[in-house]
Amino acid sequence: MLDLALEYYREKLVGKTFAVRCKRNGKHSFKSTDVERHVGAGLNTLIETAGVKLKDPEVTVLIEVRDDSVFMVRDSRVGMGGFPLGCQDSVLSLISGGFDSSVSSYLCVKRGLQTHYCFFNLGGRAHELAVKEVALYLWMKYHSSHRVKFISVPFEGVVEEILNKVDNSQMGVILKRMMLRAAEQIAAGLHIEALVTGESVAQVSSQTLPNLAVIDAVTDCLVLRPLATTDKQDIIDTAREIGTEEFSKDIPEYCAVISNKPTTRAKLHRIEREEARFDFAILDAAIGSAKHQLITDLVADLDGESAEVKIVETLDSKSTVIDIRHPDEAEIKPLLLDKKNQPGELLNIPFYQLRSGFADLDKNKNYLLYCGKGMMSRLHAANLIDAGFANVAVLELAKPQKH
């Protein structure tokens, strides 16, 4: 052992303080401390070191003894930590592709939980593909030793029903309750007893303690929140470390049911009164239409060509513009066009009605979707193109130059 230590550590120890650490597995006539003393004394005698220093040495000589074999550790790296996959039960992670849900999924994998993914599709095919890419990356890098499933639930109809039936201030909490209802049924079909979310206390209005209590009251499933007390910047830093930051920063924060004045202290009786107006057949239909895929099958989806959306920056008299923003947003910040940049027609169709209403429009006209930032309109344009509508593009008006 001393000869091997001299061979691999001689140059590293010259002029440096050092300590010898030995790990031993098996039955031997000596102890680990015997190895450390003998090898340490020999190295200190045969090399011009700065001496042995058991606390915070400049160089640590690592030796592992396994039965009749001895190993010199030339380099060590910090691993993932946690527990081996399979030593714990399965969970169903509600993943949106953003920083929070991606990091919370990773933390479950790290803890040895076999993590399946459930995505509630609020924004069409482009959004779904982006989330699948994140899930596939996490699986390939951190738990590819186990097969897991990716479930996509079409939730556009649920969102539309909430926006049409539910009081504005209660929409966010009710959407989360609908998601947990659906996730609970999907988990039961997979024999999974726990759900995972990326929620962090007080990070947004729906994540106050009273709101989370009302949200959890809708399900008998155990709901795990690995990020419950984690700061947003710490979450982003973790995303950077595990490699999901580049994916998540380009995925839109889908704000379809963010209220103007959302409740931060939801009352169960008020929520249940609002939900009484909801048609639960729509939720049942969404659950029944959920698509279950093995994670390995996502590669075929990502390799396929997504819809190519045309971007238009100028208007003419033949243009028909559809403002797809929520009516409240459109009222607060109306679409203002200069006199030279006027469409032939301007329609207001909220995004949550676009899916059902677009088929009734004149098929001989071309339509430009507008949403302000351009992300929502791109998602819905791609979704419409995938559905067979070729007469749709996106309007992105150039910002006025400042002088």
C-alpha positions as CSV (number, residue, x, y, z in Angstrom):
1,M,0.0,0.0,0.0
2,L,2.9,2.4,0.8
3,D,4.5,1.6,-2.5
4,L,1.3,2.4,-4.4
5,A,0.8,5.6,-2.4
6,L,4.3,6.7,-3.3
7,E,3.7,6.0,-7.0
8,Y,0.4,8.0,-7.2
9,Y,0.9,10.7,-4.7
10,R,4.7,11.5,-4.6
11,E,4.5,14.7,-6.8
12,K,1.3,15.9,-5.1
13,L,2.8,15.8,-1.6
14,V,6.0,17.7,-2.1
15,G,5.9,20.7,0.2
16,K,2.3,20.0,1.2
17,T,0.6,19.0,4.4
18,F,-1.3,15.7,4.1
19,A,-3.4,13.1,5.8
20,V,-4.1,9.4,4.9
21,R,-7.7,8.2,5.0
22,C,-8.5,4.5,4.6
23,K,-11.9,2.8,3.9
24,R,-12.0,-0.9,4.4
25,N,-14.5,-3.6,3.5
26,G,-14.0,-7.3,4.4
27,K,-12.1,-9.3,7.0
28,H,-8.4,-8.4,7.6
29,S,-5.8,-8.8,10.3
30,F,-5.4,-5.0,10.4
31,K,-7.6,-2.0,11.0
32,S,-8.1,1.1,8.9
33,T,-6.2,3.2,11.4
34,D,-3.2,0.8,11.1
35,V,-3.1,1.5,7.3
36,E,-3.3,5.3,7.9
37,R,-0.5,5.3,10.4
38,H,1.9,3.0,8.4
39,V,1.3,4.7,5.1
40,G,1.3,8.2,6.6
41,A,4.6,7.6,8.4
42,G,6.2,6.1,5.3
43,L,5.2,9.0,3.0
44,N,6.3,11.6,5.5
45,T,9.7,9.9,5.8
46,L,10.3,9.3,2.1
47,I,8.9,12.6,0.6
48,E,9.8,16.2,1.5
49,T,6.3,17.0,2.7
50,A,5.2,19.9,5.0
51,G,4.1,17.3,7.5
52,V,1.0,15.3,8.6
53,K,-2.0,17.4,9.3
54,L,-5.1,15.5,10.3
55,K,-7.5,18.5,10.2
56,D,-7.9,20.4,6.8
57,P,-4.8,19.0,5.1
58,E,-3.8,20.4,1.7
59,V,-3.8,16.8,0.2
60,T,-5.8,13.8,1.3
61,V,-4.4,10.4,0.4
62,L,-7.4,8.2,-0.2
63,I,-7.1,4.4,0.1
64,E,-9.9,1.8,-0.3
65,V,-9.4,-1.8,0.8
66,R,-12.0,-4.3,-0.5
67,D,-11.3,-7.9,0.6
68,D,-8.0,-8.8,-1.1
69,S,-7.8,-5.7,-3.3
70,V,-6.5,-2.2,-2.6
71,F,-7.3,0.9,-4.6
72,M,-5.6,4.3,-4.7
73,V,-8.2,7.1,-5.2
74,R,-6.6,9.6,-7.6
75,D,-9.6,11.8,-8.0
76,S,-13.0,12.2,-6.3
77,R,-16.1,14.1,-7.4
78,V,-19.3,15.1,-5.5
79,G,-22.1,12.8,-6.7
80,M,-25.9,13.3,-6.7
81,G,-26.3,12.1,-3.1
82,G,-29.6,11.0,-1.7
83,F,-30.8,7.4,-2.0
84,P,-30.7,4.7,-4.8
85,L,-33.7,4.6,-7.1
86,G,-36.2,1.9,-6.2
87,C,-35.6,2.0,-2.5
88,Q,-38.7,4.2,-2.1
89,D,-42.1,4.1,-3.7
90,S,-43.3,5.9,-6.8
91,V,-44.7,9.5,-7.0
92,L,-46.5,11.4,-9.7
93,S,-44.9,14.8,-10.3
94,L,-47.1,17.6,-11.7
95,I,-44.6,19.2,-14.2
96,S,-45.1,22.4,-16.1
97,G,-41.6,22.7,-17.4
98,G,-40.7,25.7,-15.3
99,F,-38.0,26.1,-12.8
100,D,-40.0,24.9,-9.8
101,S,-41.6,21.7,-11.1
102,S,-38.4,20.6,-12.8
103,V,-36.3,21.1,-9.6
104,S,-38.9,19.5,-7.4
105,S,-39.0,16.5,-9.7
106,Y,-35.2,16.2,-9.5
107,L,-35.3,16.3,-5.7
108,C,-37.7,13.4,-5.6
109,V,-35.5,11.4,-7.9
110,K,-32.5,12.2,-5.7
111,R,-34.4,10.9,-2.7
112,G,-34.9,7.5,-4.3
113,L,-38.5,8.1,-5.4
114,Q,-39.4,6.6,-8.8
115,T,-40.9,9.8,-10.4
116,H,-43.5,9.8,-13.1
117,Y,-44.6,12.9,-14.9
118,C,-48.0,14.5,-15.3
119,F,-48.5,17.5,-17.5
120,F,-51.7,19.6,-17.7
121,N,-51.7,21.0,-21.2
122,L,-53.0,24.6,-21.1
123,G,-51.2,26.0,-24.2
124,G,-51.2,23.6,-27.1
125,R,-48.7,21.3,-28.8
126,A,-45.7,23.6,-28.7
127,H,-45.9,23.9,-24.9
128,E,-46.4,20.2,-24.5
129,L,-43.3,19.4,-26.6
130,A,-41.2,21.9,-24.5
131,V,-42.3,20.2,-21.3
132,K,-41.6,16.7,-22.7
133,E,-38.1,17.9,-23.5
134,V,-37.5,18.8,-19.9
135,A,-38.9,15.5,-18.6
136,L,-36.9,13.5,-21.1
137,Y,-33.7,15.4,-20.1
138,L,-34.3,14.7,-16.4
139,W,-35.0,11.1,-17.0
140,M,-32.0,10.5,-19.2
141,K,-29.6,12.2,-16.8
142,Y,-30.9,11.2,-13.4
143,H,-33.1,8.1,-13.4
144,S,-32.9,6.3,-16.7
145,S,-32.3,3.0,-14.9
146,H,-36.1,2.9,-14.3
147,R,-38.9,3.1,-16.8
148,V,-41.4,5.9,-16.0
149,K,-44.5,7.4,-17.6
150,F,-45.4,10.8,-19.0
151,I,-49.1,11.6,-18.9
152,S,-50.4,14.6,-20.8
153,V,-53.9,15.8,-19.8
154,P,-55.7,18.2,-22.2
155,F,-56.9,21.0,-19.8
156,E,-57.9,23.7,-22.2
157,G,-61.6,22.9,-21.7
158,V,-61.2,23.0,-18.0
159,V,-59.6,26.4,-18.2
160,E,-62.3,27.7,-20.4
161,E,-65.0,26.4,-18.0
162,I,-63.3,28.1,-15.0
163,L,-62.9,31.4,-16.9
164,N,-66.6,31.4,-17.8
165,K,-68.1,30.1,-14.6
166,V,-65.9,31.0,-11.7
167,D,-65.4,34.3,-9.9
168,N,-62.2,36.1,-10.9
169,S,-60.6,36.1,-7.5
170,Q,-61.1,32.3,-6.9
171,M,-59.8,31.0,-10.3
172,G,-56.2,30.2,-9.3
173,V,-57.1,28.1,-6.3
174,I,-59.9,26.3,-8.2
175,L,-57.6,25.5,-11.1
176,K,-55.1,23.9,-8.7
177,R,-57.9,21.9,-7.1
178,M,-59.0,20.6,-10.5
179,M,-55.4,19.6,-11.2
180,L,-55.2,17.6,-8.0
181,R,-58.5,15.9,-8.7
182,A,-57.3,14.8,-12.0
183,A,-53.8,13.8,-10.8
184,E,-55.4,11.8,-8.0
185,Q,-57.4,9.7,-10.4
186,I,-54.4,9.2,-12.7
187,A,-52.1,8.3,-9.8
188,A,-54.7,5.7,-8.6
189,G,-54.6,4.1,-12.1
190,L,-50.8,3.8,-11.8
191,H,-51.0,2.5,-8.1
192,I,-49.2,5.7,-7.0
193,E,-50.1,7.1,-3.5
194,A,-48.3,10.5,-3.5
195,L,-48.3,13.6,-5.7
196,V,-45.5,16.1,-6.1
197,T,-45.8,19.8,-6.9
198,G,-43.3,22.6,-7.2
199,E,-45.1,25.0,-4.9
200,S,-43.2,27.2,-2.5
201,V,-45.0,29.0,0.4
202,A,-46.0,32.6,-0.5
203,Q,-44.1,32.6,-3.8
204,V,-47.3,33.5,-5.6
205,S,-50.8,34.3,-4.4
206,S,-52.2,30.8,-4.7
207,Q,-49.4,29.4,-2.5
208,T,-50.3,31.0,0.9
209,L,-50.9,28.6,3.7
210,P,-54.7,29.1,3.7
211,N,-54.8,28.6,0.0
212,L,-52.6,25.5,0.1
213,A,-54.8,24.0,2.8
214,V,-57.9,24.5,0.7
215,I,-56.2,23.1,-2.4
216,D,-55.1,20.0,-0.5
217,A,-58.5,19.5,1.0
218,V,-59.7,18.3,-2.4
219,T,-57.6,15.1,-2.4
220,D,-56.9,12.2,-0.1
221,C,-53.5,11.7,-1.7
222,L,-50.3,12.7,0.1
223,V,-49.1,15.9,-1.6
224,L,-45.3,16.5,-1.4
225,R,-43.8,19.9,-1.9
226,P,-40.0,19.6,-1.9
227,L,-39.6,23.4,-2.4
228,A,-42.1,24.5,0.2
229,T,-39.6,26.9,2.0
230,T,-37.1,27.4,-0.7
231,D,-36.3,30.9,-2.1
232,K,-36.8,31.4,-5.9
233,Q,-33.2,32.3,-6.5
234,D,-32.1,29.1,-4.8
235,I,-34.5,27.2,-7.0
236,I,-33.0,28.8,-10.1
237,D,-29.5,28.1,-8.9
238,T,-30.4,24.4,-8.5
239,A,-31.9,24.4,-12.0
240,R,-28.6,25.7,-13.3
241,E,-26.6,23.0,-11.4
242,I,-28.8,20.1,-12.7
243,G,-29.0,21.5,-16.3
244,T,-32.7,22.4,-16.6
245,E,-32.2,26.2,-16.5
246,E,-31.8,26.5,-20.2
247,F,-35.0,24.6,-20.8
248,S,-37.1,26.3,-18.2
249,K,-36.2,29.9,-18.9
250,D,-37.7,29.6,-22.4
251,I,-41.0,27.9,-21.3
252,P,-43.8,30.5,-20.8
253,E,-45.3,31.0,-17.4
254,Y,-48.8,30.2,-18.5
255,C,-51.0,32.8,-16.8
256,A,-54.4,31.8,-18.2
257,V,-56.2,31.9,-14.9
258,I,-54.2,34.5,-12.9
259,S,-56.8,36.7,-11.3
260,N,-56.6,40.5,-11.1
261,K,-57.1,40.4,-7.4
262,P,-56.6,36.8,-6.4
263,T,-57.6,35.6,-3.0
264,T,-54.8,34.9,-0.6
265,R,-57.0,33.5,2.2
266,A,-59.3,31.1,0.4
267,K,-62.4,29.9,2.3
268,L,-63.5,26.3,1.6
269,H,-67.2,27.1,1.6
270,R,-66.6,30.0,-0.9
271,I,-64.5,27.7,-3.2
272,E,-67.1,24.9,-3.0
273,R,-69.9,27.4,-3.9
274,E,-67.9,28.6,-7.0
275,E,-67.2,25.0,-8.0
276,A,-70.9,24.1,-7.8
277,R,-71.2,26.1,-11.1
278,F,-68.5,24.1,-12.8
279,D,-69.5,21.3,-15.2
280,F,-67.5,18.3,-13.9
281,A,-68.2,16.4,-17.0
282,I,-65.6,18.5,-18.7
283,L,-63.0,17.5,-16.1
284,D,-64.0,13.8,-16.5
285,A,-63.6,14.2,-20.3
286,A,-60.1,15.7,-19.8
287,I,-59.0,12.8,-17.6
288,G,-60.5,10.3,-20.0
289,S,-58.5,11.9,-22.9
290,A,-55.2,11.8,-21.0
291,K,-52.4,10.4,-23.1
292,H,-50.1,7.9,-21.3
293,Q,-46.6,7.4,-22.8
294,L,-43.5,5.6,-21.7
295,I,-40.8,8.2,-21.3
296,T,-38.8,6.5,-24.0
297,D,-41.5,7.2,-26.5
298,L,-41.1,10.9,-26.1
299,V,-38.1,10.9,-28.4
300,A,-40.3,10.2,-31.4
301,D,-42.5,13.3,-30.5
302,L,-39.5,15.6,-30.1
303,D,-37.9,14.4,-33.4
304,G,-41.1,15.2,-35.3
305,E,-41.4,18.6,-37.0
306,S,-43.5,21.1,-35.0
307,A,-45.8,23.6,-36.8
308,E,-43.9,26.5,-38.4
309,V,-45.7,29.7,-37.4
310,K,-45.4,32.7,-39.7
311,I,-44.7,36.0,-38.0
312,V,-46.2,39.2,-39.4
313,E,-45.1,42.7,-38.4
314,T,-47.1,45.0,-40.7
315,L,-50.8,45.1,-41.4
316,D,-52.9,45.9,-44.5
317,S,-56.6,46.2,-45.3
318,K,-56.9,42.5,-45.9
319,S,-55.6,41.6,-42.5
320,T,-57.9,40.2,-39.8
321,V,-56.5,40.5,-36.3
322,I,-57.7,38.4,-33.4
323,D,-56.8,39.8,-30.0
324,I,-56.6,36.6,-27.9
325,R,-55.8,38.2,-24.6
326,H,-58.1,37.8,-21.6
327,P,-60.9,40.5,-21.7
328,D,-59.6,42.1,-18.5
329,E,-56.1,42.5,-19.9
330,A,-57.5,43.8,-23.2
331,E,-59.6,46.3,-21.3
332,I,-56.7,47.5,-19.2
333,K,-54.3,47.8,-22.1
334,P,-56.2,48.1,-25.4
335,L,-54.5,47.2,-28.7
336,L,-53.5,50.6,-30.1
337,L,-52.6,50.8,-33.8
338,D,-51.3,53.8,-35.7
339,K,-53.3,55.2,-38.7
340,K,-50.9,53.7,-41.2
341,N,-51.0,50.2,-39.6
342,Q,-54.7,49.3,-39.5
343,P,-56.2,45.9,-40.2
344,G,-59.3,45.3,-42.3
345,E,-61.0,43.8,-39.2
346,L,-60.2,43.5,-35.5
347,L,-61.8,40.6,-33.5
348,N,-61.7,40.0,-29.8
349,I,-61.7,36.2,-29.1
350,P,-60.1,35.2,-25.7
351,F,-57.6,32.4,-26.0
352,Y,-59.8,30.1,-24.0
353,Q,-62.5,30.4,-26.6
354,L,-60.2,30.3,-29.6
355,R,-60.1,26.5,-29.9
356,S,-63.9,26.1,-30.2
357,G,-64.5,29.4,-32.0
358,F,-61.9,29.4,-34.7
359,A,-63.6,26.7,-36.8
360,D,-66.7,29.0,-37.2
361,L,-64.7,31.9,-38.8
362,D,-64.5,32.5,-42.5
363,K,-62.1,29.9,-43.9
364,N,-61.3,32.2,-46.9
365,K,-59.7,34.8,-44.7
366,N,-56.2,34.9,-43.1
367,Y,-56.0,35.6,-39.4
368,L,-53.3,37.1,-37.2
369,L,-53.2,36.3,-33.5
370,Y,-52.1,39.0,-31.1
371,C,-51.3,38.7,-27.4
372,G,-48.8,41.4,-26.6
373,K,-45.7,39.4,-25.8
374,G,-46.1,37.0,-28.6
375,M,-45.7,33.7,-26.7
376,M,-49.4,33.0,-26.1
377,S,-50.2,33.7,-29.8
378,R,-47.4,31.5,-31.0
379,L,-48.6,28.6,-28.9
380,H,-52.2,28.9,-30.1
381,A,-51.2,29.5,-33.7
382,A,-49.1,26.3,-33.7
383,N,-51.9,24.4,-32.1
384,L,-54.4,25.6,-34.8
385,I,-51.9,24.7,-37.6
386,D,-51.5,21.3,-36.1
387,A,-55.3,21.0,-36.1
388,G,-55.3,21.6,-39.9
389,F,-55.9,25.4,-40.1
390,A,-53.4,26.9,-42.5
391,N,-54.9,30.4,-42.5
392,V,-53.3,31.6,-39.2
393,A,-50.2,33.6,-38.3
394,V,-48.9,35.7,-35.5
395,L,-48.9,39.5,-35.3
396,E,-45.9,41.0,-33.6
397,L,-45.9,44.8,-33.8
398,A,-42.5,46.5,-33.8
399,K,-42.0,48.6,-30.7
400,P,-41.6,52.3,-31.4
401,Q,-38.1,53.6,-31.4
402,K,-37.1,56.0,-28.7
403,H,-35.1,59.2,-29.7
